[in-house]
Amino acid sequence: MKTNVNSLNLPTPTSLPQPQTSTVEPQTETMEVHKHPHHVTRKKKWTEYFLEFLMIFFAVTLGFYAENIRENSSDAGREKEYMRSMIEDLKQDTANCSEVINKNAAIVRGLDTLVSHLLNPVHDENNVSLIYAYCIKYRYSNPEVHFSERTMSQLKNNGGLRLVKKSEVSDALSGYDQGIRFCDRQRDQVLHYYGVLDETELILFNFGPIKPLWDSLLKTGDVLSMSTPYMVQNLQGKVHLQLTGDGMLKKYMNGIIYDQVAIASYNQDLSDQRARAITLIDLIRKKYRLED
């Protein structure tokens, strides 16, 4: 049986629900594009460059002066310490000079007495004992000053002399250093004549028989303090002079006189140096305001 499509009451194509079409138009997002502004470089004026230069210049200059101030402050402290140390050296030198001057003066007087005994009869036993005693006591003492150059050496070797800004002190230090050289040269003269007399005494004297006396003198450490009568007592009957010619005693006496002159000159140099030391101590204390 054939069915009629129309009899099924199917909806017609026109009666089917139609999709709704939106009347709203799609919105498109508008993206803003940011443009970078174009910077225009402004040309600096010459005054601005000049001001920048001045600022840099002043900054460098201030740094330089600040460093100088720091160094000067440090140098001033070191300079004062050197001067304190120098005063201690000068005090020691002054004491040493005084001690040696006194001992050398006693030696010169003792050598005078030795010469007077050499002019007396040299075969008299008591006189010969006195000649030996005065020779041992005053010929074999050779006091000298070893100056305290600790601070001076540091000043010279480490460039410290440039730290001494006070010209009066610097000049006085140079003069004192030169005085040390004078004293040392004169001391060498004393040692020279000391050696010359040694050669003559090796011929003129015979110290073998009196070695026990020598040993006792060495233990004392100060021959000048030994009693002359005690020495004569230990020399009696043990000594004589070994004369090898008429000119021996004359040569020996001349050598003693030359030695006395050298010692006296050395003492004068030491006295001058002691005066320099005292003056320099006072000057340093005054200029650097240092207390005792």
C-alpha positions in Angstrom: 0.0 0.0 0.0 1.4 3.2 -0.9 1.5 5.9 1.7 1.0 9.5 0.9 3.7 11.6 2.5 1.3 14.5 3.0 -0.9 12.3 5.1 1.8 12.0 7.8 1.4 15.6 8.7 5.2 16.2 8.7 6.3 19.8 9.1 7.1 21.5 6.0 10.5 22.9 5.5 9.2 26.3 6.0 7.7 25.4 9.4 11.0 24.2 10.8 12.5 26.4 13.5 15.1 28.6 11.9 18.4 29.5 13.7 18.3 32.9 15.1 20.7 35.3 13.7 22.2 37.8 16.0 21.8 41.3 15.2 24.6 42.3 17.4 27.6 43.1 15.4 30.9 41.7 16.8 33.0 44.2 18.5 36.6 44.3 17.4 39.1 45.3 20.2 40.9 48.3 19.3 44.7 48.1 20.3 46.4 51.3 21.0 49.9 51.7 19.7 52.2 53.8 21.9 54.7 55.6 20.0 58.0 56.5 21.8 58.6 60.1 21.9 61.5 61.4 20.0 64.1 63.0 22.4 65.9 65.9 21.0 69.5 66.2 22.5 70.1 69.6 23.9 73.5 71.0 23.4 75.3 72.0 26.6 76.5 75.5 27.1 80.2 76.1 27.7 79.5 77.3 31.2 78.0 73.9 32.1 81.2 72.2 30.9 83.2 74.7 32.9 81.2 74.1 36.1 81.6 70.3 35.7 85.4 70.8 35.3 85.5 73.0 38.4 83.6 70.4 40.4 86.0 67.6 39.4 89.0 69.8 39.9 87.9 70.8 43.4 87.1 67.2 44.3 90.6 66.0 43.3 92.2 69.0 45.0 90.4 68.4 48.2 91.4 64.7 48.1 95.0 65.7 47.6 95.0 68.1 50.5 93.2 65.6 52.7 95.9 63.1 52.0 98.6 65.6 52.6 97.0 66.6 55.9 96.9 62.9 56.9 100.5 62.3 56.0 101.7 65.5 57.7 99.9 64.5 60.8 101.5 61.1 60.7 105.0 62.6 60.0 104.6 65.0 62.9 103.9 62.2 65.2 106.9 60.2 64.0 109.1 63.4 64.2 108.2 63.9 67.8 109.0 60.3 68.6 112.4 60.6 66.9 113.1 63.6 69.0 112.2 61.9 72.3 114.6 59.1 71.3 117.3 61.6 70.3 117.1 63.2 73.8 117.7 59.8 75.4 120.8 59.3 73.2 122.1 62.7 74.0 121.7 62.2 77.7 123.7 59.0 77.4 126.4 60.7 75.3 126.6 63.5 77.9 127.2 61.1 80.7 129.7 59.1 78.7 131.7 62.2 77.7 131.8 63.4 81.3 133.1 60.0 82.6 135.8 59.7 79.9 136.9 63.3 80.2 137.5 62.8 83.9 139.4 59.5 83.4 141.5 61.0 80.6 142.4 64.0 82.8 143.6 61.6 85.5 145.7 59.7 82.9 147.4 62.8 81.6 148.3 63.7 85.3 149.5 60.2 85.9 151.7 60.3 82.7 153.2 63.5 84.0 154.3 61.7 87.1 155.6 58.8 85.0 157.8 61.2 83.0 159.2 62.7 86.2 160.2 59.2 87.4 161.9 58.4 84.1 164.0 61.5 84.6 165.2 60.2 88.0 167.9 57.5 88.3 166.6 54.4 86.5 168.8 52.0 88.6 167.2 52.8 91.9 165.0 49.8 92.8 162.2 51.9 94.4 162.2 54.4 91.4 162.0 51.5 88.9 159.1 50.0 90.8 157.3 53.4 90.6 158.0 53.6 86.9 156.4 50.2 86.4 153.5 51.1 88.6 152.7 54.3 86.8 153.2 52.7 83.4 150.7 49.9 84.2 148.2 52.2 85.9 148.1 55.0 83.4 149.4 53.6 80.1 147.0 50.6 79.8 143.8 52.5 80.4 142.4 53.8 77.2 138.9 55.4 77.9 136.9 56.4 74.8 133.3 57.4 74.1 131.1 55.2 71.8 128.4 57.7 70.9 124.8 56.6 70.9 124.0 56.8 67.2 120.9 54.7 67.3 118.4 57.5 66.5 120.8 59.4 64.3 121.4 56.3 62.2 117.6 55.7 61.8 117.2 59.3 60.8 119.9 59.1 58.1 119.2 55.5 56.8 115.4 55.6 56.8 115.1 59.1 55.2 114.0 60.4 58.6 116.0 63.6 58.3 113.3 64.9 56.0 110.9 64.6 58.9 112.8 67.2 60.9 110.9 70.2 59.7 112.4 72.7 62.2 115.5 74.1 60.5 117.2 75.0 63.8 116.9 71.5 65.1 118.0 70.0 61.7 121.1 72.2 61.6 122.0 71.4 65.2 121.6 67.6 64.5 124.0 68.0 61.5 126.5 69.8 63.6 126.3 67.2 66.3 126.8 64.4 63.8 129.9 66.2 62.5 131.1 66.6 66.1 131.0 62.8 66.5 133.3 62.5 63.4 135.8 65.0 64.9 135.9 63.1 68.2 136.4 59.8 66.4 139.3 61.1 64.4 141.0 62.4 67.5 140.4 59.1 69.2 142.2 57.4 66.4 145.2 59.7 67.0 145.2 58.6 70.6 145.1 54.9 69.5 148.0 55.6 67.1 150.3 56.9 69.9 149.1 54.1 72.2 150.4 51.7 69.6 153.7 53.5 69.2 154.4 53.4 73.0 153.5 49.7 73.0 156.4 48.9 70.7 158.9 50.7 73.0 157.4 49.2 76.1 157.9 45.6 74.7 161.6 46.3 74.7 161.9 48.5 77.9 159.8 46.5 80.3 159.6 42.8 81.4 156.2 42.0 82.7 156.7 38.3 83.0 157.8 38.2 86.6 154.7 40.3 87.7 152.0 38.4 85.9 150.1 37.7 89.3 149.7 41.5 89.7 148.4 41.7 86.1 145.9 39.0 86.8 144.6 40.8 89.9 144.4 44.1 88.0 142.3 42.4 85.3 139.8 41.2 87.9 139.2 44.7 89.2 138.1 46.0 85.8 139.3 49.5 86.7 143.1 49.8 86.9 142.9 53.5 87.6 141.3 52.8 91.0 144.1 50.5 92.0 146.3 51.9 94.9 149.8 52.9 93.7 151.5 51.9 97.0 149.9 48.5 96.8 151.2 48.1 93.3 154.8 49.2 94.3 154.7 46.7 97.2 154.0 43.9 94.8 156.7 45.1 92.3 159.6 45.5 94.7 162.6 43.3 93.8 160.8 41.8 90.7 161.3 44.5 88.0 164.1 46.2 86.1 164.4 48.3 82.9 165.9 46.7 79.8 167.9 49.5 78.4 169.3 48.8 74.9 170.8 52.3 74.3 171.1 55.8 75.6 168.2 57.0 73.4 165.6 54.4 74.6 164.4 56.4 77.6 164.3 59.6 75.5 162.3 57.9 72.8 159.9 56.6 75.4 159.4 60.0 77.1 158.8 61.7 73.8 156.2 59.1 73.0 154.4 59.7 76.3 154.4 63.5 75.7 152.9 63.0 72.2 150.3 60.6 73.8 149.4 63.3 76.4 148.9 65.9 73.7 146.6 63.5 71.7 144.6 62.7 74.9 144.2 66.4 75.8 143.0 67.2 72.3 140.6 64.3 72.5 139.3 65.6 75.8 138.8 69.0 74.3 136.7 67.6 71.4 134.7 65.5 73.9 134.1 68.6 76.0 132.9 70.5 72.9 130.6 67.6 72.0 129.2 67.5 75.5 128.3 71.2 75.2 126.6 70.5 71.8 124.6 67.7 73.4 123.4 69.8 76.3 122.4 72.7 73.9 120.7 70.3 71.5 118.7 68.7 74.3 117.4 72.2 75.4 116.6 73.1 71.8 114.6 69.9 71.1 112.6 70.3 74.3 111.8 73.9 73.5 110.9 73.4 69.8 108.8 70.2 70.4 107.5 71.2 73.9 108.8 68.0 75.5 109.0 67.7 79.2 111.9 66.1 81.2 
